[in-house]
Amino acid sequence: MKKLLPLLLAATLPVLTALAQKFESLALTPPMGFNTWNTFASNLNEVVVMETADTMAKNGMRDAGYNYIVLDDCWSLKERDAAGNLVPDPAKFPNGLKALGDYLHKLGFKFGIYSCAGSKTCGGFPASQGHEYQDARLFASWGVDYLKYDWCNTGTRDPKEAYTTMRDALFAAGRPVVFSICEWGGSKPWEWAKDVGHLWRTTGDITDCYDCVQRWERGWKVILDLQYSLVQPADGQNNGIGQYAGPGHWNDPDMLEVGNAGLTFAESRAHFSLWCMLAAPLMAGNDVRHMTPEILAVMTDREAIAIDQDPAGKEGWRFRAEPGREIWVRELSNGDWAVALLNTGDQPADLSIDFGPMWFLGGTCQIRDIWDKKDTGTTAQPFTKRLASHDVALLRLKPIK
């Protein structure tokens, strides 16, 4: 056997290398889709998922780029079967997950699922520790295209080891899968996860408020500030964790709460805008079956999404923070820039941007106001707009040749 082992490794490595190259072609822009957790939590089921997919196919979300539909925690039974396999809860998924995956694929979506690197998931269901290769083969047999992999009940496991083990299991299973590392940023995954997964959480969980803190959950502005504290640009450039983001590997500040009850419309629009500025994955977390036309218009806005999906993949950063006002900037392809002006105050206010100190623009630019859908002067003059509390102006700047 000892003599055979080098031969087996020699035969296996080229296959795994070829599979790894297929995985490298995934998530060249931040993944977009829908995740069941923020709205449905443990109440996910086949009907909810199919109705969500039907709605997204009809309302323009799929065509706008939201192509991953991901089942989060609580989809399985509390125990594995006699062969050690995970079992979908038949009360929730009476036709099984292969049939659900086939349904999503026929509608033009990709199928995502959840597991965890510990002994149990965060919801207390069987997780994948010690079953990585078995679970990866099962997921492949169901047609899974995306795996969110959580970090509960992991004991003394090393995150890099745990996530690399599952990555290798996905490679061995042979089906290309976007691998979402949900370790919450504790081990600084941006420093080691580029060759392990396609995206990694940078913070704890989000909830549907502006700046509240509830148990381990935080409002989107708190998440935004935490992300910025990791970026810490000292020279006007994104020289913190933003340097680790790019095509195929993304910093993930968690799913969208856009359209959920705890946010005003202005806060939802600002939340969406700032996630676009961060080059963040856009994973809808609202009940898309029952959202207002205004929220749908925000979530499917082609100009805003183009900023998030810019092929250069450069993460934005906070250029200026003053009482009541923040300015965020992001370098885009072809010399363009995105700028977000955020009203952090509790009252409507007339806020301005003086572009003079933005030396990095390299010259005068035409200003496009994304949400007002109009061109509005150039950077030769300050930009001023009245913004509601916690609302945003999202601008695209194009150099004037």
N, C-alpha and C positions, 0 to 999 in steps of 0.2 A: 504493500500500500504506500509505503514511504517513497518508493521509486515512481509510483503512478501519480502522486500528488503534483510534482512539478509539471508533468505532462498535462494533467487536468487543468492546472492554472494557466499553462501556456495556451491551451485550447479555449479557455473561457475568457481570458482577458481581451482578445480582439473583439469578441461578441459584445462584451460589456462596453468597450470603448465605442463601438459603432452605435450602440443604443444611447450612450451618453451624448453622442453628437446629435442624435435625433432630439433629445431632450433640450439641447442647447438652442434649438430653433424655436422654442416655445417662449411665450410672454415677452416678445420683443418690444411691446409697449405694455403699460400697466394693465393687468387683467380687469375685465369689466363683467359684471353679472349680477346675480341675486343670491343672497344667503338667507336661510330660513330663520336664523336665531333671533334677530332683533325684534321681530314681530311675533313669531310663533313659538319660540323656545322649544319646550318639550311637546308642544301640540302640533308638530308637523305631521303630515300624512299625505297619502297618495293624491287625494282629491285637491288639497291645497296646492301641492306642487304642480299638478297638471293644470289647474285653473290659472296659476301664476304664469306658467309657460304659455298657455293659450292667450292670456292677456298681453304678455310682453311681445308675442308674435304679431298681435293686432294693433297695439298702440304705438308702435314705432321703436320700442326699447331694443328689441333684438337687432333691428336694422341700424340703430344708432351705435351698436357695439356691445350691448349687454348679452354676451353669449354663453356665460357659465351659470348654470343653476345648481347651487350647492346645498345639499342636505347637511345641516349641522348636527350637533349632538342629539342623542335620544332617539335615533332611528331603529335601534336594534332591540332584541330581547335582552334580559338581564344576565343570561348565561349563554355560553357557546354550546353548540350541539356536541354529540358524542364523538365526532371527528375533530372537534376543536375549531370548527368554523363559526364565524359570526353569523347570526340569523336575523334578518329583518323582522321587525315586529309585524306579525300577520294581521293584527287589528288595524295597524296604520298603513301597511303596504300589502294588501291581500294578494296582489299579483306579482309580488317580488320586485327586486330592484333591477334585475335584467330587463324586465318588461318596461319599467319606468325609464331606464336609460334609453331603451329603444324608442320610446315615445318622444323623449326630449330630442334625440338625434334626428328623428323624422321631421321635427319642427325646426331644425336648424340650430339647435342649442348643443352645448357640451355639458356633460354630466359630472357634477362634483359631489364628493362625500367627505365625511369627517371621521377621524380617529384620533388617537392620543398616544403619546410616547410612554405613558405610565401603565400601571396595573389596572387602573380603571379610568374611564373618561371623567371629565369634570362633573357630569351628571350621574356618575356611578354605574355606567354601563361597561361592558368588556372593552378594554383597550388593546393596543397592539404590541406591548412589550412582551418579547419572547415569541410572538406570532408574526413578526414582520413579513417574512417571505410568504407564509400561508395567506395572510390578509392581502398582500399585494397581488398574489395570483387570483384571489377571489374578486378583488376590485376590478382587475383586468377582465375577468370573465363576465362581469356586469357591464363592461364598456365605460368604466370610470375614466374621466379625462382630467380631473382636478382633485387633489387631496389636501384638505386642511388638517394639519397635524398638531394637536394641542399639547399642553405641558402639565397636566394635573397628575397627582399621585405617582410622581417619578422618583421619590426617595433621593438617593445619592447619585442617580444617573448623571453622566456628563452630557450636556446638550449636544455638543458636536458629535460625540459618539452615537447618541440616540438618533439624531436626525440623519447622520451619514448611513447608519444601518438601514433605516427605512428608504433612503435614497437608493442604496444598492439593491434593496428588495424590489423597488419599482423598476429599476433597470433590468433586473433578472426576469421580472414578469413580462417585460417586452412591450408593454403598451405605453406610449408617451403620455406622461401625466404632469401637469403643472403642480409643483410641490410648494405648498404654502406653510411656512414655518411659523407656528403660533406659540412662541416661547416667551413673549411679552418683553423682550429686550434685556432680560437680566444678565445674560452672558455676552452682551454686545455682539449679536449675531451678524451685524453688518461687517464685522471684522473677519469672520470665518465662513459665512454661509453662501458666498457667491457661487462656489462650486458644489454646493449641497442642495439648495432650493432656489426657487424663482422669486420668492418674496418672503419677507420676515417681519413679524410684528416688532415695532419699536417701543411700544408702551403697553400699559394695561388696557382693560376693556373700555369701550365707549358707551355712553348712554344718551338718551334724547333730551339733552338740555344744553344751554350755552356754556355755563362755567361752574356747574355744580359738581360736588364730589359725593357719591353715594356708595358706601361700602368700598368695593374695589373698582367701581365704575366711575368714569369721569365724563364731563361734558366736552363737546368737541373743541371749545376754545382752550380748555385745560390740556387736552391732548395736543393741540397745536403748539402751545407754549412748551410742553415737554419735548416735543419733536425739535423745536427751535433750540432748546437748551442743549440738545445733543449736536446741533449743527454748529452754533457759536462761530459765525464768520468774523474773523478779526480784521480782514483786509478788503471787505466789500465783495468777497467771493465765497462760494459755498464750500468751505474747506473742512467741514465736519463730516457727519454721516452722509451728507449729500454726495460726497465723492464716491461712495460705494454703490450708489444707485445708477442704473442705466439699463439699456436693453438686455432683457433676460434676468435681471436681478433688481428688486425694488424694495425700498423701505415702505413698510405698511403701517400707517397710523390707525388701522382698524376700519371696520365697515361704515357705510354711510347711515346716518340717522335722518337724512333728508326726508321730509314729509311726515315724520312721526309727531305724535301729539305734543311732546314737550318743547317743540321749537315753534317760534313764529315763522311766518313765511320769509321774512328778512333773514332770520337766523339760518333757515334751511338753505336759502340762496347763497349766503356767505359761506356756510359750511361746504357746499358743493364747490364754490369758487376756490376756496383755499385748498381743498383736496386736489383740485386741478393744478394749482400752483405748486403743490408738493410732488407732482408726478405720482400721486398715490393710486393704488388700485381703487376702482369705483365699483364696490359691491353693494347694491341696493339692499336696504334692510327694512323698507316700509312695505305695507300691504299694497302692492301695485294694482290689485284688483279694485281698490277703492280709494284712489287718490284724486286730488283736484286737478283740473286742467292746468292750473298755474304751476303745480309741482311737476307734473309731467313735462311741461314746457322747459322747466329748468333742467330736469334730468336728461332730456333728449336734445338739448341745445348743441347744435353741431359745432359752433364756434368755440364754446367753452370746452367741449369734449376734445376738440382739436388741440387745445392747449395741454390738456392732460395727456393726450396720446402723441404728443410731439415726438417724432422719431429720434431726435437727439437724446432724449431721456434725461435731461439735466434737471435736477431738483431745484425748486426755488428757495429763497431765503428771505428773512425779514430785514428790509433795508433800514427802516426807521420805526421807532415806537415812541410815541408821546402821549400825554394824557388825552384820551378820547380818539386817538388816531393811530393806525398802523399802516405802513406801506410795505408790501411784499413784492418781490421782483423775481422773474424767472427768465433765463436765456433760452430762446427757442431756435429752431433751425432757420437758415437763410438770413441771419442777422436780425430777426424779429425778437421782440421781448414781450413778455406779459407782465402787467402791473396790476396789483389789487390794492384798493384803498378801502380800509375797514374802519367803520365807526364803532369803536369799542365803548362808547358812552351809552348812557341810559336814555338819552333824548335825541331827537332828530337834530342834525347839525349840518352846516355848510362846511365842507372839508375840501382841502386843496392839495395838489401835488405840484411842487416846484421841481422841474426836471433838471435844472441847472447843475445840482450836485451829483446827478447820475452820470458821472464821467464815462461809465462803461457803455453807454448807449452809442457812443462813437459818432454822434451827429444828430441832426434834426430828424424826427420821425413823425409820420402821420399817426393820429390816435383814432382807434376804433373802439367805441363803447359797446361791449358785447351785449349787455343786458338791455340797453336802449336801442340797439340795432341801428347805430348811426355813426358816421365819421364825425369827429368833433375837434377840428383844428389840428395843431401840431404841438410838438414839445417845445417850440420856441416861446410859448406862453404857458403859464400855469393852467392846470386843469382843476376846475372847481365843480362840485356837485353836492346837492342836498341829499343826505342819506338818512334813512330811518335808523333808529337804534339797532345796532348789531347788523346793519346791512352793509353792502359792499358795492363798489364800482369795480368792474373787471374790464381791463383795457388790453388791447393788443397794439403794440407799437411796431410800425413798419418803416424802415429807413427810407428817406427820400433821396433818391439817386441824383 
